[in-house]
Structure formats: structure tokens, C-alpha cells
């Protein structure tokens, strides 16, 4: 096997650190995960972590961006405009159960609280929220009659839906038995107005 170039080795190391960080952040949370623990889990010294990332916030943000991309990709088939309303509601619930059980909400909340005074991290958080609200806006525009969409403040509704989901995620962190039944019922009810 040929030796890796310096650039290839650095890329491999970076990917291993990101994967180790992801595993630890999702399992232990942001606050309990140290860079030393990430380095150890990746099989490197802490120096290797610092040579690839400016610190824990940058590493966590990159991991969160990857998690959001994965969960967004998983939503693709669920949001198929041709899906009947009942299947869409059930699919969204199944997706939410997986996301809620993944450790993502705890990691996200701890990270947001810990970095809320860092303008760069706040800007990244806001951008990820906008992206999520944009997806919701697209679903509303794709699934509901044009005259209804024109009459509604779609972007405000999308923001409210994202806020509702964040609120439920926090509730589930506090009460692991909190049920998605009412949220699924709300989605089913709203979907009766679709095109």
C-alpha cells in the first residue's frame, strides 16, 4: 500500500477526529465531551485535534452541520409531494423519533447555550435555523393550494413550525416519555387543507 501524502494524511486525521467527536457529542453531549476525549477516541494526541480545528466550538459546529445534512437528506423521501397526507404525517413522526433519539437535540441545545455569546456561532445557528425554515416553507408551497399559500404568511408559519419542533425537542430532553401524538395529529389536521 502506498504511503499517504501529507495532505491525504491530514484529511484522514481530520475525518477520524470528526467521526470521534460526532460519536462522543451524540452520546455524552457537548458539555461533557472534552477535546482530549475526542483525541483519545480518534487515536491521536490533542495536538492533532488543534492542528485541524481552532477549538471545540468549531469542531462541534462542523459535526452539527453534518448531522443536519444527514437528517435533511433522510427527510427527502418523506416529503415527496406525491405522498398522501396520512403517510406524510406518519413519515414525519418516524423521522422525528429517530432524530429525537439520536442525541442531536441535547448536543444542539448544550452547544447553543455554551456558545451563545460567540457571534460567529450565533450566526451559524441562525443560518441553520433559516435553512430548516426554508425547507418547511418549500413543503407548504408545494403541498397547499396557491390561493391559500398567497393568503398565508408562509415564512412566519415556517419559522413557527421550526420553533415548535425545537420546543418539543427540549421537552423530550426533560421528559423522555413526551409523545409526538398531538404533534402528529396537528400535522394530519393541517394536511387536510393541502392541494
Z-matrix of the N, CA and C atoms (Angstrom, degrees):
N
C 1 1.442
C 2 1.529 1 108.92
N 3 1.342 2 117.01 1 128.68
C 4 1.466 3 119.29 2 -178.89
C 5 1.525 4 111.36 3 -68.35
N 6 1.310 5 114.25 4 149.85
C 7 1.469 6 120.21 5 178.06
C 8 1.514 7 110.82 6 -68.01
N 9 1.305 8 115.71 7 144.18
C 10 1.458 9 120.26 8 177.08
C 11 1.524 10 110.17 9 -73.80
N 12 1.319 11 115.79 10 143.73
C 13 1.458 12 119.23 11 172.79
C 14 1.522 13 107.92 12 -70.88
N 15 1.304 14 115.66 13 167.66
C 16 1.471 15 119.78 14 178.80
C 17 1.533 16 110.58 15 -58.76
N 18 1.329 17 116.34 16 -43.51
C 19 1.469 18 120.48 17 -179.87
C 20 1.527 19 110.68 18 -64.65
N 21 1.326 20 117.56 19 -41.76
C 22 1.468 21 121.03 20 178.80
C 23 1.523 22 110.99 21 -64.59
N 24 1.324 23 115.56 22 -40.40
C 25 1.461 24 120.41 23 179.17
C 26 1.532 25 110.56 24 -65.17
N 27 1.323 26 116.36 25 -41.89
C 28 1.464 27 119.86 26 179.60
C 29 1.531 28 110.63 27 -65.61
N 30 1.328 29 117.12 28 -40.18
C 31 1.470 30 121.01 29 177.74
C 32 1.521 31 110.46 30 -62.87
N 33 1.331 32 116.36 31 -44.56
C 34 1.468 33 120.43 32 178.79
C 35 1.524 34 110.56 33 -61.92
N 36 1.328 35 116.74 34 -45.78
C 37 1.464 36 120.78 35 179.44
C 38 1.527 37 111.18 36 -60.21
N 39 1.323 38 115.90 37 -43.64
C 40 1.465 39 121.29 38 -179.84
C 41 1.533 40 110.34 39 -60.88
N 42 1.319 41 116.57 40 -44.88
C 43 1.466 42 120.75 41 179.47
C 44 1.525 43 111.45 42 -64.13
N 45 1.323 44 117.04 43 -39.29
C 46 1.465 45 120.37 44 178.82
C 47 1.529 46 110.89 45 -66.37
N 48 1.325 47 116.49 46 -39.68
C 49 1.464 48 120.18 47 178.00
C 50 1.530 49 109.97 48 -65.69
N 51 1.340 50 117.24 49 -43.86
C 52 1.469 51 120.63 50 178.34
C 53 1.527 52 111.23 51 -59.87
N 54 1.326 53 117.21 52 -42.78
C 55 1.464 54 120.13 53 -179.45
C 56 1.527 55 111.18 54 -66.89
N 57 1.325 56 116.58 55 -42.99
C 58 1.469 57 119.71 56 178.17
C 59 1.528 58 110.53 57 -63.38
N 60 1.333 59 116.39 58 -41.81
C 61 1.467 60 120.48 59 178.96
C 62 1.522 61 110.24 60 -63.28
N 63 1.315 62 116.49 61 -44.03
C 64 1.470 63 120.36 62 179.01
C 65 1.528 64 110.33 63 -57.07
N 66 1.328 65 116.27 64 -50.03
C 67 1.463 66 120.53 65 -178.77
C 68 1.529 67 111.38 66 -58.48
N 69 1.321 68 116.27 67 -45.61
C 70 1.469 69 119.98 68 -178.34
C 71 1.529 70 112.14 69 -70.33
N 72 1.330 71 117.12 70 -44.53
C 73 1.467 72 119.55 71 179.91
C 74 1.528 73 111.00 72 -60.11
N 75 1.321 74 116.96 73 -41.32
C 76 1.462 75 119.78 74 -179.03
C 77 1.526 76 112.16 75 -71.66
N 78 1.310 77 116.66 76 -34.23
C 79 1.466 78 120.04 77 -178.06
C 80 1.531 79 112.10 78 -84.32
N 81 1.329 80 117.26 79 -44.04
C 82 1.466 81 121.77 80 -172.30
C 83 1.525 82 113.71 81 -103.38
N 84 1.318 83 117.48 82 -17.86
C 85 1.457 84 121.46 83 -175.09
C 86 1.519 85 110.88 84 93.61
N 87 1.320 86 115.25 85 167.89
C 88 1.467 87 121.02 86 -178.02
C 89 1.522 88 111.52 87 -69.68
N 90 1.309 89 116.23 88 -47.75
C 91 1.466 90 119.67 89 -173.37
C 92 1.521 91 112.78 90 -65.73
N 93 1.322 92 118.00 91 -37.34
C 94 1.466 93 121.20 92 -176.18
C 95 1.526 94 112.95 93 -81.25
N 96 1.314 95 117.17 94 -10.69
C 97 1.466 96 120.68 95 -176.90
C 98 1.521 97 110.02 96 -95.26
N 99 1.315 98 115.86 97 119.35
C 100 1.463 99 120.57 98 177.46
C 101 1.524 100 109.53 99 -98.11
N 102 1.321 101 115.95 100 159.58
C 103 1.464 102 119.21 101 176.08
C 104 1.524 103 110.71 102 -65.75
N 105 1.321 104 117.15 103 -30.54
C 106 1.466 105 119.92 104 176.22
C 107 1.525 106 110.30 105 -63.66
N 108 1.334 107 117.18 106 -40.53
C 109 1.469 108 120.80 107 177.86
C 110 1.523 109 110.78 108 -66.04
N 111 1.333 110 116.73 109 -39.25
C 112 1.470 111 120.60 110 177.46
C 113 1.522 112 109.66 111 -62.80
N 114 1.320 113 116.53 112 -47.49
C 115 1.465 114 120.63 113 179.90
C 116 1.521 115 110.54 114 -59.01
N 117 1.317 116 116.41 115 -45.57
C 118 1.464 117 121.01 116 -179.99
C 119 1.527 118 111.21 117 -61.50
N 120 1.326 119 116.74 118 -45.11
C 121 1.471 120 120.65 119 -179.81
C 122 1.523 121 111.70 120 -64.81
N 123 1.337 122 116.43 121 -31.24
C 124 1.468 123 120.51 122 179.41
C 125 1.524 124 111.78 123 -83.47
N 126 1.336 125 116.41 124 -11.74
C 127 1.460 126 120.37 125 -179.85
C 128 1.519 127 113.54 126 84.85
N 129 1.327 128 116.59 127 26.34
C 130 1.460 129 121.13 128 -177.77
C 131 1.520 130 110.71 129 -128.01
N 132 1.324 131 114.87 130 172.70
C 133 1.459 132 120.61 131 171.85
C 134 1.523 133 108.28 132 -82.70
N 135 1.313 134 116.40 133 163.00
C 136 1.459 135 120.68 134 177.05
C 137 1.525 136 110.39 135 -61.37
N 138 1.322 137 116.83 136 -30.16
C 139 1.464 138 120.86 137 178.02
C 140 1.516 139 112.79 138 -58.98
N 141 1.331 140 116.93 139 -36.25
C 142 1.469 141 120.13 140 178.20
C 143 1.526 142 109.74 141 -65.23
N 144 1.323 143 116.67 142 -38.81
C 145 1.469 144 119.81 143 178.21
C 146 1.523 145 109.55 144 -63.06
N 147 1.333 146 116.94 145 -47.95
C 148 1.466 147 120.34 146 -178.58
C 149 1.526 148 112.66 147 -69.23
N 150 1.312 149 118.09 148 -22.72
C 151 1.467 150 118.85 149 177.29
C 152 1.525 151 111.49 150 -77.37
N 153 1.330 152 117.29 151 -13.66
C 154 1.465 153 121.44 152 -179.69
C 155 1.529 154 113.74 153 -110.29
N 156 1.333 155 117.27 154 -20.25
C 157 1.466 156 121.67 155 -175.82
C 158 1.523 157 109.06 156 -140.20
N 159 1.327 158 116.45 157 147.33
C 160 1.466 159 119.44 158 -178.49
C 161 1.523 160 112.57 159 -73.89
N 162 1.313 161 117.12 160 -18.92
C 163 1.454 162 120.90 161 179.58
C 164 1.515 163 110.84 162 166.96
N 165 1.303 164 114.83 163 -174.72
C 166 1.465 165 121.47 164 -176.98
C 167 1.534 166 112.93 165 -61.34
N 168 1.347 167 119.54 166 -42.39
C 169 1.468 168 118.34 167 179.35
C 170 1.531 169 113.21 168 -60.22
N 171 1.318 170 117.48 169 -43.84
C 172 1.471 171 119.43 170 179.57
C 173 1.521 172 110.51 171 -63.18
N 174 1.312 173 116.67 172 -44.78
C 175 1.465 174 121.05 173 179.16
C 176 1.529 175 110.21 174 -60.35
N 177 1.313 176 116.74 175 -45.99
C 178 1.466 177 120.81 176 -179.45
C 179 1.521 178 111.32 177 -64.05
N 180 1.326 179 117.25 178 -41.25
C 181 1.462 180 120.19 179 179.79
C 182 1.527 181 110.92 180 -61.67
N 183 1.315 182 117.07 181 -43.12
C 184 1.468 183 120.11 182 178.48
C 185 1.526 184 111.03 183 -63.13
N 186 1.316 185 116.46 184 -40.14
C 187 1.466 186 120.00 185 177.49
C 188 1.532 187 109.81 186 -64.65
N 189 1.321 188 117.37 187 -45.01
C 190 1.470 189 120.73 188 179.30
C 191 1.523 190 111.80 189 -61.70
N 192 1.321 191 117.14 190 -40.32
C 193 1.464 192 119.98 191 177.88
C 194 1.526 193 110.60 192 -62.02
N 195 1.320 194 116.70 193 -39.66
C 196 1.462 195 120.39 194 177.08
C 197 1.519 196 112.17 195 -65.83
N 198 1.325 197 116.66 196 -41.97
C 199 1.469 198 120.85 197 178.99
C 200 1.524 199 110.15 198 -63.68
N 201 1.334 200 116.75 199 -44.51
C 202 1.462 201 119.93 200 178.85
C 203 1.531 202 110.11 201 -61.01
N 204 1.318 203 117.77 202 -41.92
C 205 1.467 204 120.75 203 179.29
C 206 1.527 205 110.91 204 -62.28
N 207 1.323 206 117.07 205 -41.73
C 208 1.468 207 120.78 206 179.42
C 209 1.528 208 111.53 207 -64.35
N 210 1.327 209 116.18 208 -45.37
C 211 1.467 210 119.32 209 -179.53
C 212 1.532 211 111.14 210 -68.40
N 213 1.321 212 117.02 211 -34.80
C 214 1.463 213 120.67 212 176.37
C 215 1.523 214 110.31 213 -65.01
N 216 1.315 215 116.53 214 -43.23
C 217 1.470 216 120.46 215 178.33
C 218 1.528 217 110.63 216 -61.87
N 219 1.319 218 116.84 217 -39.70
C 220 1.469 219 120.56 218 179.30
C 221 1.530 220 111.43 219 -65.31
N 222 1.327 221 116.87 220 -24.51
C 223 1.464 222 120.71 221 179.09
C 224 1.526 223 112.75 222 -75.52
N 225 1.328 224 117.40 223 -22.52
C 226 1.463 225 121.47 224 -176.24
C 227 1.515 226 114.29 225 -46.18
N 228 1.338 227 118.66 226 -59.62
C 229 1.463 228 120.04 227 -179.35
C 230 1.531 229 113.09 228 -64.43
N 231 1.319 230 116.86 229 -31.29
C 232 1.468 231 120.98 230 -179.73
C 233 1.528 232 110.15 231 -65.02
N 234 1.329 233 116.50 232 -38.34
C 235 1.462 234 121.59 233 -174.09
C 236 1.521 235 113.76 234 -88.56
N 237 1.306 236 118.08 235 9.18
C 238 1.466 237 121.73 236 178.97
C 239 1.530 238 109.12 237 -49.45
N 240 1.345 239 117.79 238 121.77
C 241 1.470 240 120.49 239 -177.22
C 242 1.530 241 113.91 240 -57.78
N 243 1.320 242 117.89 241 -22.26
C 244 1.458 243 120.46 242 -179.99
C 245 1.519 244 114.50 243 -82.79
N 246 1.306 245 117.06 244 -5.94
C 247 1.470 246 120.67 245 -179.31
C 248 1.517 247 111.67 246 -70.59
N 249 1.323 248 117.28 247 133.39
C 250 1.469 249 119.64 248 176.42
C 251 1.532 250 110.91 249 -62.11
N 252 1.334 251 117.53 250 152.20
C 253 1.465 252 121.59 251 -176.82
C 254 1.528 253 114.42 252 -52.74
N 255 1.324 254 117.73 253 -43.85
C 256 1.466 255 119.95 254 -179.49
C 257 1.515 256 112.25 255 -63.15
N 258 1.331 257 116.15 256 -40.97
C 259 1.470 258 120.10 257 177.93
C 260 1.522 259 110.85 258 -67.02
N 261 1.335 260 116.33 259 -38.94
C 262 1.464 261 119.90 260 178.41
C 263 1.527 262 110.34 261 -62.19
N 264 1.321 263 117.31 262 -47.55
C 265 1.469 264 121.06 263 -179.72
C 266 1.526 265 110.80 264 -61.05
N 267 1.328 266 117.02 265 -44.42
C 268 1.472 267 120.60 266 179.35
C 269 1.529 268 110.57 267 -65.99
N 270 1.325 269 116.62 268 -39.42
C 271 1.463 270 120.56 269 178.83
C 272 1.512 271 112.15 270 -65.30
N 273 1.333 272 116.46 271 -40.88
C 274 1.465 273 120.15 272 177.31
C 275 1.523 274 111.21 273 -64.66
N 276 1.321 275 116.19 274 -38.77
C 277 1.462 276 119.45 275 178.11
C 278 1.530 277 110.57 276 -64.50
N 279 1.329 278 116.92 277 -45.40
C 280 1.469 279 120.52 278 179.43
C 281 1.527 280 110.17 279 -61.05
N 282 1.330 281 116.53 280 -42.87
C 283 1.465 282 120.52 281 178.15
C 284 1.529 283 109.82 282 -61.31
N 285 1.330 284 116.98 283 -45.54
C 286 1.463 285 121.17 284 -178.90
C 287 1.524 286 111.57 285 -62.59
N 288 1.330 287 117.14 286 -40.14
C 289 1.473 288 120.03 287 179.15
C 290 1.528 289 110.67 288 -60.86
N 291 1.327 290 116.64 289 -42.86
C 292 1.470 291 120.59 290 178.84
C 293 1.528 292 109.80 291 -64.45
N 294 1.329 293 116.68 292 -47.09
C 295 1.466 294 120.55 293 -179.21
C 296 1.528 295 111.20 294 -61.81
N 297 1.326 296 116.90 295 -43.31
C 298 1.463 297 120.75 296 -178.53
C 299 1.524 298 112.29 297 -66.60
N 300 1.320 299 116.93 298 -32.84
C 301 1.469 300 121.12 299 -178.08
C 302 1.526 301 112.71 300 -84.39
N 303 1.317 302 117.58 301 -8.37
C 304 1.464 303 121.14 302 -172.19
C 305 1.523 304 114.76 303 -77.85
N 306 1.316 305 117.73 304 -15.76
C 307 1.461 306 120.64 305 -173.15
C 308 1.521 307 112.01 306 96.24
N 309 1.330 308 116.60 307 -9.92
C 310 1.464 309 121.59 308 -179.08
C 311 1.530 310 112.75 309 -58.07
N 312 1.347 311 119.67 310 -48.68
C 313 1.469 312 118.31 311 -177.42
C 314 1.537 313 113.62 312 -59.38
N 315 1.302 314 117.51 313 -43.14
C 316 1.471 315 120.06 314 179.92
C 317 1.519 316 110.38 315 -63.85
N 318 1.321 317 115.98 316 -47.48
C 319 1.461 318 121.39 317 178.80
C 320 1.529 319 109.83 318 -57.50
N 321 1.317 320 116.34 319 -48.17
C 322 1.472 321 122.21 320 -178.50
C 323 1.529 322 110.85 321 -60.54
N 324 1.322 323 117.06 322 -47.22
C 325 1.459 324 121.02 323 -177.76
C 326 1.526 325 111.25 324 -65.22
N 327 1.320 326 117.49 325 -47.11
C 328 1.464 327 120.41 326 -179.89
C 329 1.526 328 110.69 327 -61.69
N 330 1.321 329 116.58 328 -41.83
C 331 1.463 330 121.19 329 178.80
C 332 1.531 331 110.26 330 -62.74
N 333 1.337 332 116.79 331 -46.98
C 334 1.467 333 120.71 332 -178.82
C 335 1.529 334 111.16 333 -60.92
N 336 1.319 335 116.54 334 -43.96
C 337 1.464 336 119.86 335 -179.72
C 338 1.522 337 111.83 336 -67.04
N 339 1.315 338 116.91 337 -38.13
C 340 1.458 339 121.32 338 -176.95
C 341 1.525 340 112.57 339 -73.72
N 342 1.329 341 117.58 340 -28.13
C 343 1.468 342 120.65 341 -174.58
C 344 1.529 343 112.89 342 -112.38
N 345 1.313 344 118.29 343 14.20
C 346 1.468 345 121.09 344 -174.31
C 347 1.526 346 113.71 345 -64.27
N 348 1.321 347 118.34 346 -15.21
C 349 1.465 348 121.14 347 177.84
C 350 1.528 349 112.73 348 -96.08
N 351 1.319 350 117.13 349 1.46
C 352 1.465 351 121.86 350 -179.94
C 353 1.533 352 108.30 351 -99.69
N 354 1.331 353 118.09 352 108.17
C 355 1.466 354 120.53 353 -175.91
C 356 1.529 355 113.81 354 -55.76
N 357 1.313 356 117.89 355 -33.91
C 358 1.476 357 120.10 356 179.48
C 359 1.521 358 111.03 357 -66.92
N 360 1.318 359 116.77 358 -41.09
C 361 1.460 360 120.23 359 -179.38
C 362 1.528 361 110.84 360 -72.49
N 363 1.328 362 116.39 361 -37.25
C 364 1.465 363 119.89 362 176.89
C 365 1.525 364 109.53 363 -63.66
N 366 1.333 365 117.14 364 -43.48
C 367 1.470 366 120.63 365 178.69
C 368 1.527 367 110.95 366 -61.27
N 369 1.317 368 116.84 367 -40.46
C 370 1.471 369 120.40 368 178.43
C 371 1.526 370 110.44 369 -66.53
N 372 1.327 371 117.03 370 -39.35
C 373 1.467 372 121.27 371 177.56
C 374 1.528 373 109.94 372 -62.21
N 375 1.327 374 116.23 373 -47.21
C 376 1.466 375 121.35 374 179.97
C 377 1.523 376 110.02 375 -60.92
N 378 1.312 377 117.62 376 -41.52
C 379 1.469 378 121.13 377 179.44
C 380 1.530 379 111.15 378 -63.22
N 381 1.310 380 117.24 379 -41.95
C 382 1.470 381 119.95 380 178.42
C 383 1.527 382 111.03 381 -66.79
N 384 1.343 383 116.87 382 -35.47
C 385 1.466 384 120.49 383 176.37
C 386 1.531 385 110.27 384 -65.42
N 387 1.331 386 116.23 385 -42.71
C 388 1.468 387 120.33 386 178.72
C 389 1.521 388 110.83 387 -61.21
N 390 1.311 389 115.41 388 -40.00
C 391 1.465 390 119.57 389 178.91
C 392 1.532 391 109.94 390 -61.09
N 393 1.329 392 116.78 391 -46.74
C 394 1.466 393 120.94 392 178.83
C 395 1.519 394 111.68 393 -61.24
N 396 1.331 395 116.76 394 -43.71
C 397 1.467 396 120.29 395 178.44
C 398 1.525 397 110.60 396 -65.42
N 399 1.326 398 116.89 397 -34.06
C 400 1.463 399 120.31 398 176.66
C 401 1.515 400 111.99 399 -63.47
N 402 1.325 401 116.42 400 -39.48
C 403 1.469 402 119.85 401 176.33
C 404 1.523 403 110.76 402 -62.69
N 405 1.321 404 116.38 403 -43.87
C 406 1.466 405 120.40 404 179.70
C 407 1.529 406 109.95 405 -63.55
N 408 1.332 407 117.67 406 -42.46
C 409 1.468 408 121.16 407 177.68
C 410 1.521 409 111.18 408 -58.37
N 411 1.320 410 116.36 409 -42.27
C 412 1.466 411 120.80 410 179.49
C 413 1.522 412 110.79 411 -62.58
N 414 1.324 413 116.88 412 -43.48
C 415 1.467 414 120.56 413 178.87
C 416 1.530 415 110.04 414 -61.18
N 417 1.323 416 116.83 415 -44.39
C 418 1.469 417 120.10 416 179.76
C 419 1.527 418 109.96 417 -60.84
N 420 1.320 419 116.19 418 -46.97
C 421 1.471 420 119.74 419 -178.06
C 422 1.530 421 111.93 420 -65.73
N 423 1.337 422 116.82 421 -33.62
C 424 1.473 423 120.62 422 -178.71
C 425 1.524 424 113.08 423 -77.04
N 426 1.320 425 117.48 424 -28.55
C 427 1.467 426 119.89 425 -169.67
C 428 1.527 427 114.88 426 -104.82
N 429 1.303 428 118.04 427 -13.82
C 430 1.461 429 119.80 428 -175.12
C 431 1.527 430 111.12 429 -113.02
N 432 1.334 431 116.80 430 154.17
C 433 1.467 432 120.46 431 -179.42
C 434 1.532 433 111.57 432 -58.50
N 435 1.324 434 115.79 433 143.35
C 436 1.465 435 121.77 434 -176.78
C 437 1.526 436 111.96 435 -55.64
N 438 1.342 437 117.27 436 -41.31
C 439 1.472 438 119.42 437 -178.34
C 440 1.532 439 111.40 438 -65.68
N 441 1.320 440 117.32 439 -32.88
C 442 1.463 441 120.64 440 176.69
C 443 1.527 442 110.02 441 -71.74
N 444 1.333 443 116.15 442 -44.00
C 445 1.469 444 121.00 443 179.75
C 446 1.526 445 110.35 444 -60.51
N 447 1.335 446 116.70 445 -41.00
C 448 1.468 447 120.27 446 -179.91
C 449 1.525 448 111.74 447 -65.78
N 450 1.312 449 117.12 448 -30.03
C 451 1.465 450 121.19 449 -177.39
C 452 1.527 451 113.09 450 -84.88
N 453 1.313 452 116.91 451 -13.95
C 454 1.466 453 120.83 452 -175.04
C 455 1.527 454 111.86 453 -102.94
N 456 1.329 455 117.22 454 149.36
C 457 1.468 456 120.46 455 171.54
C 458 1.542 457 108.58 456 -81.02
N 459 1.321 458 115.80 457 77.95
C 460 1.467 459 121.73 458 -170.64
C 461 1.523 460 112.23 459 -56.00
N 462 1.330 461 117.41 460 -44.15
C 463 1.468 462 118.98 461 -177.84
C 464 1.529 463 111.63 462 -65.70
N 465 1.322 464 117.10 463 -38.08
C 466 1.472 465 120.35 464 177.36
C 467 1.526 466 110.52 465 -66.63
N 468 1.323 467 116.65 466 -39.49
C 469 1.469 468 120.36 467 177.34
C 470 1.524 469 109.88 468 -63.87
N 471 1.330 470 116.71 469 -42.52
C 472 1.467 471 120.74 470 179.62
C 473 1.524 472 110.71 471 -62.14
N 474 1.337 473 117.27 472 -43.89
C 475 1.470 474 120.45 473 176.59
C 476 1.525 475 110.75 474 -60.09
N 477 1.327 476 116.65 475 -42.84
C 478 1.469 477 120.89 476 -179.45
C 479 1.526 478 111.03 477 -64.28
N 480 1.322 479 117.22 478 -37.83
C 481 1.466 480 120.46 479 178.72
C 482 1.523 481 110.52 480 -65.95
N 483 1.334 482 116.91 481 -43.28
C 484 1.470 483 119.87 482 177.37
C 485 1.526 484 109.71 483 -62.17
N 486 1.327 485 116.98 484 -43.23
C 487 1.471 486 120.23 485 177.70
C 488 1.526 487 111.44 486 -61.53
N 489 1.328 488 116.98 487 -40.30
C 490 1.466 489 121.57 488 177.44
C 491 1.531 490 110.72 489 -61.45
N 492 1.318 491 116.42 490 -43.18
C 493 1.466 492 120.20 491 179.78
C 494 1.525 493 111.52 492 -65.72
N 495 1.332 494 116.12 493 -40.21
C 496 1.466 495 119.60 494 176.89
C 497 1.530 496 109.61 495 -63.46
N 498 1.315 497 116.18 496 -43.77
C 499 1.461 498 120.13 497 178.23
C 500 1.513 499 112.07 498 -60.24
N 501 1.334 500 116.54 499 -42.38
C 502 1.461 501 118.46 500 178.53
C 503 1.528 502 110.64 501 -65.97
N 504 1.328 503 117.28 502 -38.09
C 505 1.468 504 119.98 503 178.92
C 506 1.526 505 110.58 504 -61.03
N 507 1.331 506 117.05 505 -40.99
C 508 1.468 507 120.73 506 177.07
C 509 1.527 508 109.65 507 -65.30
N 510 1.314 509 116.47 508 -43.31
C 511 1.473 510 119.76 509 177.92
C 512 1.523 511 110.75 510 -58.34
N 513 1.319 512 117.01 511 -43.39
C 514 1.473 513 120.81 512 -179.25
C 515 1.526 514 110.79 513 -65.44
N 516 1.337 515 117.39 514 -32.03
C 517 1.467 516 119.69 515 175.95
C 518 1.526 517 110.65 516 -63.24
N 519 1.317 518 115.92 517 -38.39
C 520 1.460 519 121.17 518 -178.98
C 521 1.521 520 111.01 519 -78.93
N 522 1.327 521 116.37 520 -42.44
C 523 1.466 522 122.27 521 -178.79
C 524 1.525 523 109.15 522 -124.26
N 525 1.330 524 117.93 523 94.11
C 526 1.464 525 120.99 524 -178.05
C 527 1.528 526 113.91 525 -59.29
N 528 1.340 527 117.13 526 -15.75
C 529 1.467 528 120.50 527 179.46
C 530 1.526 529 113.08 528 -92.00
N 531 1.325 530 117.67 529 0.59
C 532 1.467 531 120.15 530 178.11
C 533 1.524 532 108.50 531 -59.01
N 534 1.327 533 114.86 532 130.00
C 535 1.465 534 121.03 533 -173.64
C 536 1.522 535 111.94 534 -97.67
N 537 1.310 536 114.49 535 146.82
C 538 1.457 537 121.46 536 174.92
C 539 1.527 538 112.19 537 -84.81
N 540 1.327 539 118.33 538 5.26
C 541 1.468 540 121.40 539 -176.57
C 542 1.529 541 112.38 540 -54.14
N 543 1.325 542 117.04 541 -50.03
C 544 1.464 543 119.51 542 -177.05
C 545 1.523 544 111.58 543 -66.79
N 546 1.319 545 116.79 544 -39.25
C 547 1.461 546 120.18 545 178.45
C 548 1.527 547 110.55 546 -64.46
N 549 1.326 548 116.70 547 -42.58
C 550 1.463 549 120.10 548 177.28
C 551 1.528 550 110.22 549 -63.68
N 552 1.330 551 117.30 550 -41.09
C 553 1.466 552 120.90 551 177.44
C 554 1.522 553 111.79 552 -61.92
N 555 1.321 554 116.65 553 -40.08
C 556 1.460 555 121.42 554 177.15
C 557 1.527 556 110.34 555 -61.86
N 558 1.328 557 116.41 556 -45.43
C 559 1.469 558 120.55 557 179.15
C 560 1.522 559 110.33 558 -61.48
N 561 1.322 560 116.69 559 -45.49
C 562 1.477 561 120.06 560 178.83
C 563 1.532 562 110.80 561 -59.26
N 564 1.332 563 116.57 562 -43.08
C 565 1.460 564 120.25 563 179.75
C 566 1.518 565 112.55 564 -63.32
N 567 1.310 566 116.21 565 -45.03
C 568 1.466 567 120.60 566 179.85
C 569 1.525 568 110.85 567 -64.09
N 570 1.323 569 116.72 568 -37.61
C 571 1.468 570 120.25 569 -177.45
C 572 1.525 571 113.22 570 -68.82
N 573 1.317 572 117.99 571 -11.92
C 574 1.471 573 118.82 572 176.79
C 575 1.530 574 110.90 573 -67.57
N 576 1.336 575 117.16 574 -16.26
C 577 1.465 576 121.31 575 179.82
C 578 1.526 577 113.17 576 -93.32
N 579 1.330 578 117.35 577 2.53
C 580 1.468 579 118.79 578 -175.35
C 581 1.521 580 111.35 579 -70.88
N 582 1.327 581 113.75 580 165.47
C 583 1.477 582 120.64 581 -178.40
C 584 1.506 583 111.77 582 -64.45
